[in-house]
Amino acid sequence: MPLHFLQRLSPTAVLGLWQLTETPAELWPLLPQPDAYQALLPATADAKRQAQWLGGRVLVHHLLAEMQAPLAAKVLVQNEATGRPWLAGAEPGLTVSLSHSGTWVAAVLAQGSRAGVDVEEIRDKAHRLASKFLAPDEWNAAQAVSQTDSTDASAHYTLLWSAKETLYKLAAQRGIIFKTQLLLGYFEPRESGEIPATLVLNGLQTRHCICYYQPAPGYVLTYCHEPHA
């Protein structure tokens, strides 16, 4: 299907969502410079992974057009060795964050600021691994929330994992320990809202706000964008 959703987060940042229904063959014609992207496509990617990879890049080019970015047609979405995306050929200060899960692809494009975005299919994996990525007080709070009749435990733990993924992408630094350096404050779970967060990095603590909602049944989305520290 075409672009599912586009939201201006600020005059200099935009969030986009794409629901994948296309095959890789249907996505290729939607990309500028397909030959250049063909050389960047991971050689081991199966059809599903190819569709997610291509869909992310198609979505970023939609956001570039929305932002009226100079030389947008010549920009290439590339990846660092860590997997973090960057925009080759873009004007200085233009950053991107990408995520995909299941049939959804999400991206945030920001000028003069940093950004993080994460979309996750709700599964029980985050619940099973909670002790590995949640600090003790976070885990206690999550257990209390998940015991209520109105809360789906898998959805709640997936949201917590997604929020930490977004904060990790915002930090843009390798070697971060989710359990001790990406900390989530108290919040009352709703269909959409904000999660206070603290990033512990280089001996400093900085405060952040992670926004969240469910883009479709069975999925959660988190994002954050803010000026560079």
Salt bridges, closest charged atoms under 4 A:
GLU66 OE2 - ARG8 NE 3.49
GLU80 OE2 - ARG84 NH1 3.30
ASP118 OD1 - LYS169 NZ 3.82
ASP124 OD1 - ARG128 NE 3.54
GLU138 OE1 - LYS164 NZ 2.71
GLU188 OE1 - ARG190 NH2 3.45
GLU226 OE2 - ARG114 NH2 3.13
GLU226 OE2 - HIS208 ND1 2.60
